[in-house]
């Protein structure tokens, strides 16, 4: 019997190797940290969508993008492949900052360009549909 199976039966520690955290309920014997790590491997687009939606709602922005739309958008733009926090890293930007997050209002942009854009309109030949 594997060590992870023994830990899972007892339900005292996380099933991940070397982890002594308490397992969370309904996460298959894993602690939250290792469950999220496993999710990022199995479905990176779904995890990015969840983080994207939570952050938008925390900031009080309207969020009207479905998971299927986001998967299609990521496939077209290649967004979920590139990640990071440096200037050349890809970010999701709202074309028109007056409106919330809609599939027609998002674009892929580098972090440095997004930061320099500020809170005004971008000059990317986009007319804001008021």
N, C-alpha and C positions, 0 to 999 in steps of 0.2 A: 504494500500500500504506500502511495506517495505521501510525502509530508503535507502537500497542499490538501489532499483528501482527508488526512487526519485533522488538520486545522479546520477544514470545512465542517466536519462532523461535530467537532467540539463547539464551533461557533464563537470562539473566544478571540481568535486572531484572523487577520486578513489572509486569504489563500495565496497571495503573491509571495514569491520567495524572499525571505529575509524581512518581511514586513510584520511588525508587531502591533499595528493599529487594529482597533476594533472594527469588525465588518459592519457595513451599513445594511439596514433591512432592505430586502428586495433587490440587492445588487449582486446576487450569485456568490456570496461569500467573500466579496472584495470590499475594501474600504473605498471611500469616495475617490481618492487620488488614483488608485489603480483601476477603478472602473472607468473614470474619464480617460485615462491613458489607453485603455483597451478600446473605448469608443472612438478615439481619434484615429486609431489604426484601422478599425473596421469601416467607419463611415466619416471621413474627414469633412465632406461637404455638409453633412447633417450637423456636425458639431459646430462648424463655422456659422451655419445658418442660425443655430440656437444662440450662439454668442452675439451675433450681429443683431438679432431680434431683441435680446435682453438689453444690450447696450443702448439701442435706439429707444426702447420704452423707458429705460432709466432716465434718459435725457429728455423725455417728454415729447418725442417725435412720433408722428403717425407712421405706422408700419403696415403696409398692405401688400407684402410680397409673400407668395406661398412657397413652400419648400420645392415643389416641382418647377416653378418659375426660376427659383434661385439655382437649382441644379442645372437647368438649361443655360442660364446666364453664365454660370461658372464654366460650363463646357465650351461655350462660344469664346469667352474671354480668357480662359485659362487661369482664373483667379486663384483657385485653391491650390495650385501648384506652387506659386510664389508666396513666401511669407517672410516676416521679419520686422524689425523696428528701425531699420536704417533708412536713409534718404531714398534709396532706389526700391524699397519694398512697396508692394502693391497695397493700395487701400481702396475702399469703396467710398465714392464721393457722390453727394447729391448735386446734380447739375444746377438746379435752382434751389437755393436755400430757403425759399419761402415755403415750399412744399415739403412734405415728409418723404418717407422711403416708399416709393412706388417703382415698379420695374422699369417704367419709362423715364424715371428721374435719377437713376444711378448710372455711374460710369466708373471704369477702372482708372486709377490715377496713382502716380508715385506719391509717397509720403511727403517728400520735400515740396512737390508742386501743390499738393493739397494744403499743406501748411501755409504756403505763400499766397494761395488763393484767398484765404481769409473767409469772411462771412458774406461777401458780396456775390454777385453773379459771375459765372465764368464767361469768358469771351469765346466759347467754342461753338459759335453759330447755333445757339439754342435759345429759342424764344420761350419765355416762361408763360405757360398757359393759365392765365388768371381767370 
